[in-house]
Amino acid sequence: MEYLSKRSRSKSLSPSVDFKKSSSPSLSSLTRSEYDIMFDIMNKYILFEEDIIKYEVCGNFQLNDRNEIISYTINEIDMEQNKIKVMKEPNMRLNCSHKSPYTSHIFHTHPNKIYPSDIDIYKILKHDLIKHSYIISTSGYFKLSFPSYINIDEIRTIDKNKLTKILDKYYFDTNPHRGRIYIKNYMDELISSLKSHINNILSDKSRNIFKIKFVPFKIS
């Protein structure tokens, strides 16, 4: 049972990172791997010195013509407002919001529980612009994918109580860590249950297939 401990990072929080223009050797390649990009975001926007940032950060990815991520932007105003709120009330845990319009690839951080919320799942299903949604934590990242979108009537056929039970099960299975760490067998069960529950209600299964995977960060 391994998970990333607190680690230090730079004090600067850049609202935008362009991998083409960065002077950092680790960001110099146009074709950085998806894993490296998610790991970089985790180090910039979750871990801070010896503490973990308690608010979420939302952002959009920009792609090149080969559908490779080349840069990202974050909702800086939203992040700054959350910073102020946390300074006033340290125990607050704050969600983030994405800038409009969405891009096809979006992300947000989960500094607390590592698994998706029901809202995260509904978002990628109902927005036609969003094709991939990344949820980044200290343990790794989720990639949710959906090629199209479904209408409100189909959204209503999703049993919300069952969806909540599937997500809550990971929380209780990983006690006393309460969903904050990666445990492979419980994660495999969570992913299988989510895919089955969502895909079973889709009317056009040849066109619409909900996909979800989790990629754990390697610990040195």
N, C-alpha and C positions, 0 to 999 in steps of 0.2 A: 504494500500500500504506500505509494510514493506520491508526493505532490510538491510543488514549488514552494519554497520558503520565501520569506520577505527578502528582497534584495534591493540594492541601491540603484539609482538612475540619475540622470541629469535633472537639474532643477528647471530647465526650460521646457515649456509645453507648447510646441509649435502647432498652430491651428491647421497647417497644411504641410504635407510632405510630398515632394515630387522626386521620385527615384532617379529621374534623368539628371536633375540639377544638384542633387545633394553632394557635398564634398566628402561625406563620410564613406570610407571604403565599403562598409556593409550595405550602403544604399546606392552604390554606384552603378549597379547592373540594371539594364532595362528589363531583364527577365528574371528578377528575383523570384524565388519560389513562394508559393502561397503560404507555406509554413513560416518562412522567414519574415514575411510581411506581418502575419498575425502575431508572431513572437515579438516583433518590434513594437507593434501597437500595445501589446500587453505591458512591455517594459516602459513605454512612454505614458500610458494613460491608466494603468492600474497600480503598479508599484511605484512608490515614491520614497526615496531614502530608506528608512527602516519601517515604513508603515504602508498600509494598503489604502488607496483612495476609496472613499466610501460612496462616491456618486458615479453614476454611469456616464459614459461619453458616447455620443452617436456620431456617425460619419458616413460619407459616401465615397465609393471607389470610382476612379476614372480608369478607363481601359484604352488600350491601343486597338488597331484594326485586327489584331490576332486574339482579341479578347483576353489579353494579359493585363493584370493590374499594374499601372504605371505611377499612380499617385492617389492620394486620398485627401479629403477635407473633412474637418469636424465642425460641429455646430458650436462655434467658439462662444457666442453670446450665452447659449444654454449652459455651457460648461462653467463660464465665469459666474453666472447666477447661482449655480449649484455650489461652487466653491464658497461663496459668501454665506449661503444658507448653512453649510456644514460648519463653518467657522463659528457661527452663532449658536448652532445646536449640533455638537459633535456626534451625537448618536443617531442623527438623521441618515436614512438611506434613500437616495434620490434617483429617480428614473431620468432618462434623457429623452429628447425629441429630435427627429431628423429634420434637416432643412428641406424645404420644398423647392424645386421638384425632386423626387427620388431619382436615383440612377438605377441601373439594372442590378448593381451589386452594392448592398448597404452593409453596415456593421454597427454593432454597439458592444460595449463592455459589460461584463457581469462581475463586479468586484466581490460579490457575496456568493450566492448560489451559482453553480456553474451551468445548470441546465436551462432550457428555454422556458418561458412563461407561456400561458395560453395565448396571450396577446401577441407574442412573438410569432406564434404559429399562424394565428388568424391574419396577421399583417401580410405575410408572403402569399397567402392563399387568395386574398381579396384585392390586392393591388396589381394591376396588369403591368406596371412598369418594373416591378421588383421580380427578378428571376432568381437571385441568390442572396441570402441573408446570413451573415456571419455573427456569431455570438462568442466573444473572446473573454476568457477567464484566466486565472493564474495556472490552471491545470491543463488548458488546451483550448480548442475552439470547435464549435459546432458550425457546420455548413448546411443550411436549409435551402433546398432548391425546388422550384416549381415553375414549369415552362409557360404557363398561361395564367389564368385567374378563374375563380368561380363566383357565380352570382350570389346575391344575398340569400336566396332561397336554399341553395346548397349549403351555404355557411350555417344556416339554421338547422340543418340536418345533423350537424356534428353534435354529438352528445357531450355537452360541456362538463357535466358531472363526471362522466367517464374519463374525459381528457384530463381533468383536474386530478382524478385518482391516479392516473398513469404517472403524471408528473410528481405528485406528492409521494408516490411509492419510492422514488429515488431518494427523496428527502429522508424518509424514515429508514430505508435500507442502509443508508450511509451514516446513521447515527453512531457516535455522538457528533459527527462532523456536519450533519444537517445539510447535505447536498453541496458542501463546499469543496469536495475532493472527487477525484476520478477513481472509481473502482470498476475494473473492466467487466466483470460478469453482470453487475447491476446496470452498467451503462449499456451493454449489449441488449439486455432485457428492455430497458427504457426505449431504445431506438427501434427495436422490433415492434414493440407495442404501439408506438406512435405511428410508424409507417402503416401498420395494419389498420389501426383505427381510422386514420385519415383517408387512406386509399380505398377503403371499403365503401365510403359514402360517395365517391366521385362517380359521376354519371358517364363521363367519357374517359375510360381508363386507357384507351389507346393514345390519347393526346395528353391527358393530365395525369402525371405520376408525381406524387410528393416524395421527395428524397431527403434523407437526413443522415449525416455522419458526424462522428466526433473524432478529432485528431488530437491525441495527448501531446503535450510538450515534453521533450526529452529532458531528463534531469541529469546534469553532470555531477 
